[in-house]
């Protein structure tokens, strides 16, 4: 699940905001139904299963929503900011960077899909990497973003290790295992996907979760909309989240059905991998939160402070404007 630096796309967003047609600036209404586009952050995967299951179960139709899921070619922030999509999926850091960019991109998080960060640094067991101190003298394969390097540096500094002793390359291999076998010793992965692949392929790894550091236990992913939709169509946001929460609740109760809904959209996916990934995430969608989608303001404050300290913002922001807790159904 790759992360695209927000600064590179700020100009694109400004152009989109200027030229997009009025038909795309709001959800269309037809036959009493709101036609809504949702911009995916990647190709269909188990982070999205609650969405697809909600559509399959008819939860969106019950809320008078005709929903379309769109693979966004990594421009999901721009699509939501410009109203080309009413809703989308992103990560907390992408929301914060968007709002802290020179373009002041007005996206807002309205629900956390997963309560605790499931990513970390993984390595084949034969590399002997059991702590961040062991990164010294090893090769890291990444995506070249300032964020990931700041996370890596933070983990190493907490362990008293020398960040400059790591060789850093941009990943050229097509997946984590291929990268480990051809070019590197460790990489940043999401365990719910790449970790499940490693288990399925009997490829033993050591995994160092980043959420061991409180400030790095950020939400990834979150569901987003924009300020204009919140201001002008609050009832749509409320109805959309009601149906979506029902979808993720059903995914927890019926993982096989969640997988089937994903397979209907992306039949090329491995059903065994999907089911294992779904079962892994089902324990983490709600976890210790009172209900699905809940977000803790302290998580936003801590991570925003950490990002600002590491100079990942173009300018300071009011972090409370980056999320809105008022639309979530509180009964799960």
N, C-alpha and C positions, 0 to 999 in steps of 0.2 A: 504494500500500500504506500505508494510513493508520495512524497511531499513536494509540492511545487512552491518555490519562493514567491511570496506575494508581490514583492517589489517589481518582479519582472513583468507582471501582468497589470500593474496599476494603470498604465496608459491605455491598455486595451479596454479596461473597465470604463474609463472616462469616455472613450469613443463609443462603446456600446450604449452607455447611458444617454448619449446625445442622439444616436441614430435609430434606436430601436423603435419599432412601430407601437402605436397606442394599443393595438390588439394584443401585443405581448406584455404590456405593462401591468396587466391585471388578469386574474383568472377569467376565462370566458364563461358566459352563462348560456346554456342551451337546454331547452325542455326542462327547466327547473333544476338542472344540474350545474354545478361549478366544474368547469374543465380545468384541471390542475396538472401542471408538469412538475415532476420531482427530478432534480439533477443528482444522479449517483456520483459518488466520489471515485469510483473505480468500476471495474466490471462486476456483475452480480456475484455476491458472495454472502456468507452467513451473517455479516453485519446487517444485511438488507432483508433477511428472511422474514422478519416481522412485517415489513412493508408489503412484500409479495403475498404473504399469508392473509393480511388484512384485505387486500384486493380480492383474493380468491374466495374468502369467506363472505364477501359482500359488505364488509364493515364501512368502506368508503361510500358505497352506494346508499347505505342506510343514513349516512350523513349528507346525502345529496352532492357527493363528490365523484366525478369521473376522472380517475387519476391515470397519468401516463408516466412511466419511469424512463428516464433518458440517460444513456451513458454519455458522460460529458466531456470526454477527451481531456480530463484534468482541468477544465475551465469552469468547474461547478461554482466557485465563488463569484466569478463574473456573471454567470447565468442567473444566480439568485439576486445578486446586487442590482442587475439591470431589469429584473422582472421577466426575463426570458423563461424562468422557472420560479414558481411561487415558493417552493421549498427545495431543500437539498440536504446533502450530508457532507460534513467536513470534520476537521479535528479542532480542538480548542485553540491550539496555537495558530491555526490558519485564520480563525475568527479574529483573534487578537491582533495578528500581524496585518490583517486586512484593515481593521479599524485604525491601527497605528501607522498605516502607510501614508505617503504624501497625498494619495487619492482619497483618504478618509472613507473607505468602502463601507457602506452602512449595513453590513450583515449582522444578524443577531441570532445567538443560539437559543433554542426554545425547549430542548430536551436532550438529556444524555442517553445515548443508546446503551452504553456499558458503564458501570459505576466506577471501576478502577482500571487504571492503565494496564494493559496486558502485553506491552512491548518490553523488549530488553535486548541485551547483546548476547548472541548465541555463537557457539564455536563447537567444532567436532571435539569429542572427548580426548582424542589423541594429541590435541594442541596443548593440553594441560592448563587451560585458562579457567580457573576456579574463582577468581576475584578480579576486580578492576586493576589491581596491581600487576596481574599477569598479562595485561595488555602491552606492557613495555616490551619492545623488541619484536612485536607482532605486526601483521599487516591487516588493516581495517578496510573493508570494502563497503562503500556507502554511496550516497546520492549527491554529495557535494554541497549540502545545505549548511548554513550557519547554525541552524537549530541543532542538528544532530551532532555537530562537532562541539557545540557548547554543552550538550548533554554528556557526551563522552568525556569532555574535559572535567565536568563537575564530578562525575563518578570517580575519575582517576584522582582528582584532588582530594576527595573525601577519603580515599585509600592511601594518600601520601605517595601517589605514583606520579611519574613524569610524563605529561601529555606529549611532549616533544619527542619521546622515545617511541611513538607509534608511527608506522608508515601508513599513510592514508592514500587510498586510490578510489577512483570512481568505478562503481561496479559495471563490468561489461558483460558478465555472464547473465543468463536469462532467469536464474532463480538462485535461492540461497545455497542449495547443495552444490550446484554447478560452480558457483563462485568459490565455495570452500575447497572444491577439488581442483580448481585451476588457477586461482589468483590470490586468495586471502586466507586469513586465519579466523576472523570473526566478523560479524555483521549485525546490524540492528534489524530485528524481526518482530512481528506480532505472533505470539505463541498460538493463538487461536487458529492461525492459518499455516504459517511455515512450520511452527512447532508440531502441528498435527501431521503435516506432510513428513516430517522427520520420523515421527513415531510410526507412521504407515510404512515408510521405506526402511524401517529398522536402521536408522542412521542416528546413532547416539550423540547427543549434544549436551554441553553445559550451558545453562541459561542464567543470566544475571539480570533480574528484573529492575527496571529503572524506578519503579514505584517504591523501592526500598528507601529512596530519598523523598520525603514528604512533598517537597515543592514540585517534584517531577511526577506525582501521581495525578496527572491531568486527564481530562476527558477526551477520549478518542475512540469512536467518533461522537459527534453531536449532530442533531438535526437543526437546520438553520432556515431562517427566512430573512426578510429585510425590514427596515424601519417603516417603509411606506405601507407594506402589507399589514403590519401590526397596527399602524395608525388608522388605515382606511378599511381594513377587513378583519377586525378582531374575531368576529364570529366564524369566519372561515378557518382561522388559525385554531380556534378552540375545537371546531368540528374535526379538522384534520388530525389534531393530536388525540382526540378521543378515539377515533378509528385506529390510529397507529398504535396507541397503547394497548388496545384490544388485540391487535395483530401480534405484538411481542409477547403478550400474556399467553396467547394461544400457542405461540412457538415454544414457550417454556413447557406448557402442558403436553404438547403434541409435536415433538421434534421431527418425527417421521413426516408429518404433514407439512411442516416448515420446509423440510428438504424437498419434498415433492413440488411445492410451490416454486422453489428456486429452479428445480430441474425443468419445469415447464417453460421457464424463461430462458434458461441456459442449459440445454440438454447435453452439451459437451462436457459438463463438469462431472467429476467423479462422485457418485452417490455415497460411497463408503467414506471418502474424505469429508464430504459435506455433513454426514451424520455425526462423525466424530467431532468435527468443528462445532456443530450445533450443540451437541451435548456439553462441550467445554464452555461455550458462551452462555448456555442456559443458566449455569450457576452464577453468572457474572452480570447478567442484564440488570438485575435488581440488587443482588448481593445484600449489603447491609443498609440499603436505602429504604425509606418507608413505602415507596411505590416506583414503578417503572418511570424513567425519564427524569427523576429528581436530580437537581444540581445544588451543590453546596457553595454558597458565596465564598467561603474560605478557600475552596479549591481554586476558584477564579482569582482571588486576591493573591494567594501564594504564588501561583504560576505566573501571573502577570508581573509581580514584583521580580521574580527570578528572570523572566525574559527581559525586563527593562534593565536589570543589573548587568545582563550579558549583551546589552546594546543590540537587541533584536527588534527594536521599535524605531521607526523614523522619528516619532515624537511621542510624548506621554499621552495617555488616554484615561478617560474615566471608565474603569473596568466594569462598573455596574451597568453601563450602557451596552455591554457586549452580550448580556444574557437577559432573558425574561422568564421568570418563574410562574407567571400569572395564568398561563393557559393550560397547564397540565391537569388532567383529571386526577384528583387526590385519592380516589378509591381503587387505584391500580388498573 
